[in-house]
Amino acid sequence: MAEDLINNKDIYFPSYLGTNDKLITLLNRASQILCEWFSKADKNGPLPLDKSFKCIMPAEDGNSEEDLFSEIESLLKNSFNPVHPGSLAHLDPPPLIFSILGELIAAGLNNNLLAYELSPSVTLLEESLCKWFAQKIGFNDFSGGIAASGGTLSNLNALIAARNNAGLGTNPNSVLLVSEDAHSSFVKCIRIMGLDTNNLVRIKTDNQGRMDISDLRKSLDKCSIENKKIFAIVATLGTTIRGAVDPIKEISDICKQRNIWLHIDGSIGGIFAITSIQIEGLNNINQANSITINPQKIIGITKTSSLLLVSNMSTLKNTFNTGLPYISSNENIINRGEIGIQGSRPAEVIKLWLGLRFLGLNGIENILKSSIKRKDFFIKNINNNKFDIYSGPLHIVSFLPKKLEPKDSDAWTQTKVNELINNNFMLSRPKFKGKYFLRVVMGNYNTKESHIEELLKLLNS
Ligand SMILES: Cc1ncc(COP(=O)(O)O)c(C=O)c1O
């Protein structure tokens, strides 16, 4: 049982002596279980129908290795499997192999991005990688960035910096402008920032789901008449429901004329900006003050991996630096905990770094192009006499039967999602502007045209 564990204290932690044979055996066994789970995905489907996993809590004595490995297997058997080719519901693609390795190394290192002294190499790595991304998108030498756990937090880092930069830190009249198709987490950001939902001004979108520039101008004039102080405009580079791209050039011109911070929520589409892939509307992004890029959402960097890039690093320093009195500082190196919301943070940047180095720019481009190709194939072959299709230049498609009443969309999508999952296809049913849609996200590298044909047969029949 667990006795040998308790008696042999070395097993609690890696040993600083010897070869850590026990740890190697355990890691090998865990890797084996994980790899078997990947390769059984085809048999088990994207969502397990077996709900047998029991959330057993720690007991008085520690459990045996055998107990724990059997719990791990049960947990895996009851988990969503992003590797299955029918996993097409969300922005959660299969994990990149080198990102999985990065995750292991980050866990073993257990370094802390709070401070340079707790993560010397990783601090430099994160700083350099942010700078590399910033330069790739056309920012100048003052630029840089900070990693965070997900798009919501990167956007929040940007908005707090924008408000601080505008000198509106405590002003209850400060407002944020986003399109009506922007991600729902902006409501959360506004609440966290101590503002009312009315401080989030929604700009209409056109029939392609892009921010309507004439409505933006009208809203700006209205804000000025009502003495509202705008601390930022958000342009979305890839909306969640249909992958639309707001007209960044026009929005950035307006921001420049009126001296307003432009934040680009590139959680979905931002990564395209470092490739040569032509995306309609994706231009002038180096005119922004900040941009969120979330490589976990398309190219398979394991969660979480999001970056906020800023055109001027001093905006982050001025906003978040409080001093860390218990940490030694080095004049030339910024403690990463002093330029963003998060304090202690894992060395997650390793999985982004290893993933990107493994892929190279060609590999990144290949993955992104393949997503667009799958989307194009889907749109070309879906019965467009039967469905209204909503999609932009990225890899996301929402659709609904023509003439379906909004009140019937709930039942129709629910029935369809159930029917599809029984056939091993997982799609999502987002609620958007008062009705439900079916949504397919073509970010899964394992999905081949034959799978899409199979999916279309189920939809078109
Ligand atoms: C456009 C956009 N922005 C922000 C987010 C929030 O990202 P996260 O879930 O990583 O916090 C999402 C999530 O899908 C998104 O689609």
The ligand as an ORCA input file, in Angstrom:
! r2SCAN-3c Opt
* xyz 0 1
  C     -12.153     36.923    -29.190
  C     -11.920     36.387    -27.817
  N     -11.417     37.187    -26.871
  C     -11.183     36.754    -25.612
  C     -11.476     35.452    -25.251
  C     -11.201     34.989    -23.844
  O     -10.118     34.139    -23.858
  P      -9.769     33.150    -22.639
  O     -10.894     32.152    -22.566
  O      -8.471     32.545    -23.046
  O      -9.666     33.959    -21.414
  C     -12.005     34.578    -26.200
  C     -12.334     33.185    -25.869
  O     -12.708     32.396    -26.684
  C     -12.253     35.048    -27.526
  O     -12.802     34.257    -28.456
*
